[in-house]
Amino acid sequence: MQFKDKIAIVTGGTRGIGRAIVLELAKNGCNVAFNYSKSADVANALVKEIESMGAKAISFQVNAASFEGAKNMVKEVKDTFGKIDFLVNNAGITRDKLLALMGEGDWDEVINTNLKSVYNFSKAVIAQMIKQKSGSILNITSVSGLMGMAGQVNYSSSKAGMVGFTKALAKEVGKANITVNAIACGFIETDMTTVLPQEYRDKMIEMIPVRRFGKPEEIAKVAAFLLSDDARYITGHVISVDGGLAI
């Protein structure tokens, strides 16, 4: 169990890609803390599932866009487990509209949830990681941040910002034995994509060389690798897991 006795924080951990990453880490022996925004029942069920694997888990109802909320959550995780080895910045939302129709609230909510949350949690953990001279931060971004998507200027901007954040922070903390990487996800079968009209899904599948949407578990496997000791010489990179969409 390559992550035995390791401690991870995963934002947005109860659904989709976040949930898959939480379970993949727990399966490999990692103790996991995660936040959620709405359903305590779903969070509690996930905690029990993790504990059934022999790992420890704690959940927090925290808005990832809240600086104080992130700071307090990280402090409690540190007080509970004594250290923090991994941070996975996964929390994200969409509010898709053409720019001409996009309200200020649509912009602010996406930027704050998707990008400011990365600052919030990374800021909260980085001093501890520097002190222990070890750690890994993984940012879950999107091909939308690499190539842009019509109707997603807010989402594409937030995800492109995560790419710049990843590269800049990797240069800052590499000397402290801390790696910072990102996964640029393509179209993955999650709550975000199941609501897409079938006509649009079919059109997107035609653009994907492997001709299908990905599975959350496929992202989770790559995430586990990038957090593992096998990837200690990889930092500042954005790995596309997209079926070839962004080629």
Beta strands, then each sheet from edge to edge (+ up, - down):
strand 1: 7-10
strand 2: 31-36
strand 3: 57-61
strand 4: 86-89
strand 5: 135-142
strand 6: 178-185
strand 7: 238-241
sheet 1: 3+ 2+ 1+ 4+ 5+ 6+ 7+
end
